[in-house]
Amino acid sequence: MIYAAPGAAGAKIAYKAQYNNFIGGQWVAPVKGEYFDVITPTTGKVYTKAARSSAEDIELALDAAHAAADAWGKTGAAERANLLLKIADRLEANLEILAYAETVDNGKAIRETLNADIPLTVDHFRYFAGCLRAQEGALSDIDENTVAYHYHEPLGVVGQIIPWNFPILMAAWKLAPAIGAGNCVVLKPAESTPISILILAELIADLLPPGVLNIVNGFGREAGMPLATSKRIAKIAFTGSTSTGRVIAQAAANNLIPATLELGGKSPNIFFADVMDKDDGFLDKAIEGMVLFAFNQGEVCTCPSRALIQESIYDKFMERVLARVAAIKQGNPLDTDCMMGAQASQEQMTKIMSYLEVGKQEGGCPRRRPGRRLLHPADPVQGSQQDAHLPGRNLRTGARRDHLQRRS
């Protein structure tokens, strides 16, 4: 099945011409009245506009969050857990719409959003609903006159900044526990994927008390940093690049607030000769692990980006790997048969192509193929030591057990 592209006849969602911020349960235009074009990787065309917010919009969202914080923080755990369950049910009932929105926003294959991203999003809300009901405090007798106890209470208003590789799922990771714990949230999506989380907000807006969830779109320096450095948040959570994470960690330290950071990461695979001692399920799983570099177009920190392969098995091992890679179907992300979709943005595509050039300069030999936008997942990528998401692998031989820790 091939879903219609946004704006085409039969499209799953009739997108608005522009989207405002979600603040205090209302759709609020940006203070400066500015919007930016949003391009879908599925076609490379602009399909809507999102609010280009500033520090003033962040302040409005913080006002709404603080206005709701006291009442929401005093809501019982059972009621908060039930709300998370209602959200999960609403998302599950609209799974196809959300999967479509996520693919249009990010460019990943819709088979992944239908079968992984959105089902996992639903599960996260249910999981944290269960955690709430099972949560306990502690009580300790110090002596006959003294008792020590601890209990859980919300922080209040928290800030969250979401990356572009899993716009809805990453938001769920942060929203479900934060809201479930009785906090109010100001969330800033990535500027390249600002819309799918707003579609989600439209679906659940009636379930949430106004001000519990606030979403402000915009660019990092103009909206993200005012949120991360605000003295009106009790915690900041960020997923993204290591360089930006350092800045946010410093801001949190300056304000003496906790920070949760998920940053970058390179993940080498190491294959010694004994993986090919037998042609069995173990070897099959090793090959499968190697091929996972193509998962989510390489746009996930758990994708293996480097491979250290013992030289004695390199040729035979890579022959099996490339046969598996050849089965990966690329194409229209809105085609349910497509296994590897589009890169999330032109910026990401440009970065990948620059690494291919570095690879050639360092002696790599990516295969030549016609056209500018087709990157085959079998092409080896050298020079990929940077903090980047790549649909390719840095391949090295000569792996030895006594120096792998140093080289990895």
C-alpha positions in Angstrom: 0.0 0.0 0.0 1.2 3.5 -0.8 -0.3 6.4 1.2 -1.0 9.6 -0.6 1.5 12.4 -0.1 0.4 15.4 1.9 -1.7 17.8 -0.2 -2.6 15.0 -2.7 -6.0 13.5 -3.1 -6.7 10.9 -0.5 -4.0 12.1 1.9 -4.5 10.7 5.4 -4.3 14.1 7.0 -5.6 17.5 5.7 -2.8 19.7 7.0 -3.5 23.3 8.0 -1.7 26.1 6.1 0.1 26.9 9.4 0.4 25.6 12.9 0.5 27.7 16.1 1.9 26.8 19.5 -0.1 24.8 22.0 -0.2 26.8 25.2 -2.6 26.5 28.1 -4.8 24.2 26.2 -5.2 26.7 23.3 -3.6 27.2 19.9 -1.7 30.5 20.3 0.0 32.4 17.5 3.7 33.3 18.0 4.2 36.7 19.6 6.2 38.1 16.7 3.8 36.6 14.1 6.6 34.7 12.4 6.4 31.2 10.8 8.8 29.0 9.0 8.4 26.5 6.1 8.2 22.8 7.0 9.4 20.4 4.3 8.4 16.8 4.2 11.3 14.4 3.3 8.7 12.2 1.5 8.6 14.7 -1.4 11.1 17.4 -0.6 8.4 20.0 -0.7 6.9 22.5 1.8 3.6 21.2 3.2 2.8 23.6 6.0 4.3 26.2 8.3 5.1 26.2 12.0 5.4 29.0 14.5 8.9 30.6 14.7 8.8 31.3 18.4 11.0 33.4 20.6 11.7 33.9 24.3 8.4 35.7 24.7 6.5 32.6 23.6 8.5 30.4 26.0 7.5 32.8 28.8 3.8 32.5 27.8 4.1 28.7 27.9 5.9 28.9 31.3 3.1 31.2 32.6 0.5 28.5 31.6 2.5 25.7 33.1 3.0 27.5 36.4 -0.7 28.4 36.5 -1.5 24.7 36.3 1.3 23.2 38.3 -0.2 23.5 41.8 -3.5 21.8 41.0 -2.0 19.1 38.8 0.8 18.4 41.3 -1.9 17.7 44.0 -3.8 15.3 41.7 -3.8 11.8 43.1 -1.6 9.1 41.5 -4.6 7.0 40.5 -6.1 9.9 38.6 -2.8 10.7 36.9 -2.4 7.0 36.0 -5.9 6.9 34.5 -5.1 9.9 32.4 -2.0 8.2 30.9 -4.2 5.2 30.1 -6.8 7.4 28.4 -4.0 9.0 26.4 -2.7 5.6 25.4 -6.2 4.5 24.3 -6.7 7.7 22.2 -3.3 7.3 20.5 -3.9 3.6 19.8 -7.3 4.5 18.3 -5.6 6.9 15.9 -2.4 4.9 15.3 -2.6 5.1 11.5 -3.0 8.9 11.5 -0.1 9.3 13.9 2.1 6.9 11.9 1.3 8.9 8.7 2.1 12.2 10.5 5.4 10.9 11.8 6.5 9.6 8.3 5.5 12.9 6.7 7.4 14.8 9.4 10.6 12.7 9.5 10.8 10.7 6.3 11.2 7.3 7.9 9.5 4.3 6.4 5.8 4.1 7.3 6.2 0.4 8.0 8.3 1.5 11.0 6.0 4.1 12.3 3.0 1.8 11.9 4.7 -1.2 13.6 7.2 0.3 16.0 7.2 4.1 16.7 3.5 4.6 17.5 2.8 1.2 19.1 5.8 1.9 21.4 4.5 5.3 22.1 1.2 3.8 23.3 3.1 1.3 25.4 5.2 3.9 27.1 2.1 5.7 28.4 0.6 2.5 29.7 4.0 1.5 31.2 4.3 4.7 33.2 0.6 4.4 34.3 1.5 1.1 35.8 4.6 2.5 37.5 2.5 5.2 39.2 0.2 2.7 40.8 3.1 0.5 42.0 5.2 3.3 43.3 5.9 3.2 47.1 7.7 5.4 49.6 9.8 4.2 52.5 9.7 4.4 56.3 12.6 3.8 58.7 12.7 3.7 62.5 15.8 5.5 63.7 15.1 5.0 67.4 12.0 4.8 69.6 11.4 8.5 69.2 12.5 9.1 65.6 11.1 8.0 62.3 12.5 8.9 58.9 10.3 8.6 55.8 10.5 9.7 52.2 7.8 10.2 49.6 7.6 11.3 46.0 6.4 14.7 44.9 6.5 16.5 41.5 9.2 19.0 40.7 6.7 21.4 39.2 7.4 22.9 35.8 9.9 21.1 33.6 11.4 21.8 30.1 11.9 19.2 27.4 13.7 19.5 24.1 13.0 16.7 21.5 15.2 15.5 18.6 14.2 15.0 15.0 14.9 11.2 14.6 11.9 10.0 16.7 9.7 13.1 17.1 6.7 11.3 18.7 8.4 8.4 20.4 11.1 10.5 22.1 8.4 13.0 23.2 6.5 10.0 24.8 9.7 9.0 26.7 9.8 12.4 28.3 6.1 13.3 28.5 4.7 10.2 30.0 6.9 10.0 33.2 6.9 13.8 33.6 3.1 14.3 33.4 2.5 11.1 35.3 4.7 12.3 38.1 2.5 15.4 38.4 4.7 17.9 36.5 3.7 20.4 33.9 5.7 20.5 30.7 7.0 23.0 28.2 8.2 21.0 25.2 10.2 22.3 22.3 10.3 20.0 19.2 13.1 19.9 16.7 12.7 22.6 14.0 13.0 20.0 11.2 10.2 17.9 12.6 7.7 20.2 14.3 4.3 19.0 13.2 3.7 15.3 14.2 3.7 16.2 17.9 1.1 18.9 17.2 -1.1 16.3 15.5 -0.8 14.2 18.7 -1.6 17.3 20.8 -4.8 17.8 18.7 -5.9 14.3 19.5 -5.4 14.4 23.3 -6.0 18.1 24.0 -9.5 17.4 25.6 -8.0 14.9 28.0 -5.4 17.2 29.6 -6.1 20.0 32.0 -5.0 23.3 30.4 -1.3 24.1 31.0 -0.2 20.6 31.8 1.3 20.2 28.3 2.6 23.1 26.3 4.4 22.9 23.0 6.4 25.7 21.5 8.0 25.4 18.1 11.0 27.3 16.8 14.7 27.3 16.3 17.3 26.2 18.9 18.8 29.6 19.6 15.5 31.5 19.5 13.3 29.1 21.5 15.3 26.2 22.7 18.0 28.1 24.6 15.5 30.4 26.3 13.8 27.3 27.6 16.9 25.5 28.6 18.4 28.5 30.4 15.1 29.6 32.1 15.1 30.0 35.9 11.4 29.1 35.9 12.0 25.4 35.2 12.8 22.8 37.8 14.5 20.4 35.4 15.5 20.2 31.7 15.5 17.0 29.6 17.3 17.1 26.2 18.1 14.6 23.5 20.4 15.7 20.8 24.0 16.5 19.9 26.9 16.3 22.4 27.9 19.9 21.7 24.4 21.3 22.5 24.1 19.0 25.4 27.3 20.5 27.0 25.7 24.0 26.7 22.5 22.8 28.3 24.3 20.9 31.1 26.2 24.1 31.9 22.9 26.1 32.0 21.4 23.5 34.3 24.4 23.7 36.6 24.2 27.5 36.7 20.6 27.3 37.7 21.2 24.4 40.1 18.6 22.2 38.5 18.8 18.5 37.4 19.2 17.7 33.7 18.6 14.5 31.8 20.8 14.3 28.7 20.9 11.7 25.9 23.7 12.7 23.7 25.2 11.4 20.4 27.1 8.2 20.7 29.1 5.9 18.4 28.5 2.2 18.7 31.1 -0.1 17.2 30.4 -3.8 16.4 33.3 -6.2 16.9 33.5 -9.4 15.0 36.2 -12.0 15.7 36.9 -15.0 13.5 35.0 -17.4 15.7 31.6 -15.9 14.7 32.1 -17.9 11.5 33.0 -21.2 13.1 29.5 -22.5 12.4 26.8 -21.5 10.0 24.2 -21.2 12.7 21.7 -18.9 14.4 24.5 -17.1 16.2 26.2 -16.1 12.9 22.8 -15.1 11.5 22.3 -12.8 14.5 25.8 -11.3 14.1 25.0 -10.5 10.4 21.7 -9.1 11.5 23.4 -6.8 14.0 25.8 -5.6 11.4 23.0 -4.7 9.0 21.1 -2.7 11.7 23.2 0.3 10.6 20.3 0.9 8.1 17.6 1.0 10.8 15.7 4.3 10.8 17.9 5.5 7.9 20.9 5.3 10.3 19.2 8.1 12.3 19.3 6.5 15.8 22.1 6.4 18.3 21.8 2.7 18.7 22.6 2.1 15.1 26.1 0.6 14.7 28.2 3.1 12.8 31.6 1.3 12.9 32.6 -2.3 12.4 35.9 -3.9 13.6 36.2 -7.2 11.7 39.0 -9.8 12.1 40.9 -9.8 8.8 40.8 -13.6 8.4 37.0 -13.6 8.0 36.5 -10.1 6.4 35.8 -11.3 2.8 33.5 -14.2 3.7 31.7 -12.2 6.4 31.1 -9.2 4.2 29.8 -11.4 1.4 27.0 -12.6 3.8 26.4 -9.1 5.1 26.1 -7.5 1.6 23.7 -10.2 0.6 21.5 -9.2 3.5 21.9 -5.6 2.7 20.8 -6.2 -0.9 17.4 -7.2 0.4 16.8 -3.8 2.0 14.2 -2.0 -0.1 14.6 1.7 -0.5 12.0 4.0 -2.0 8.9 6.1 -1.1 8.7 6.3 2.7 4.8 6.2 2.4 5.0 2.8 0.7 4.4 0.0 3.3 6.9 -2.2 1.4 9.7 0.4 1.8 12.3 -0.6 4.4 14.6 2.4 4.3 13.1 5.9 3.8 14.4 9.4 3.3 16.8 11.4 5.4 15.1 13.7 7.8 16.3 16.9 6.3 18.5 18.5 3.6 21.0 19.4 6.4 21.3 15.7 7.3 21.7 14.7 3.7 24.4 17.3 3.2 26.2 16.1 6.3 26.1 12.5 5.1 27.4 13.4 1.6 30.3 15.3 3.2 31.3 12.3 5.2 31.3 10.2 2.0 33.7 12.8 0.5 35.9 12.5 3.6 35.8 8.7 3.2 37.1 9.0 -0.4 39.8 11.3 0.7 40.9 8.8 3.4 41.0 5.9 0.9 37.4 4.7 1.0 35.6 3.5 -2.1 31.9 4.1 -2.0 30.2 2.7 -5.1 29.3 5.2 -7.8 25.6 5.4 -8.6 23.7 7.9 -10.7 21.8 10.7 -9.2 22.3 12.9 -6.2 19.9 11.6 -3.7 20.3 7.8 -3.8 22.6 6.6 -1.1 23.0 2.8 -1.1 23.2 1.2 2.4 26.0 -1.1 1.2 28.4 1.8 0.6 31.2 1.8 3.3 31.6 5.2 5.0 35.1 6.0 6.3 35.9 9.0 8.5 32.6 8.6 10.5 34.1 9.3 13.9 31.9 12.3 14.4 28.6 12.7 16.3 26.4 12.0 13.3 23.6 9.6 12.1 24.7 7.8 9.0 23.1 5.1 6.9 26.5 3.5 6.3 29.4 1.8 8.1 33.0 2.6 8.8 34.6 -0.8 8.1 38.0 -1.8 9.6 40.0 -5.0 9.7 42.7 -6.2 11.9 40.6 -6.4 15.1 42.6 -7.8 18.0 41.3 -8.6 21.5 44.1 -6.8 23.2 43.5 -3.4 21.7 39.8 -3.2 21.1 39.1 -1.1 24.1 41.5 1.5 23.0 40.3 1.6 19.4 36.6 1.6 20.2 
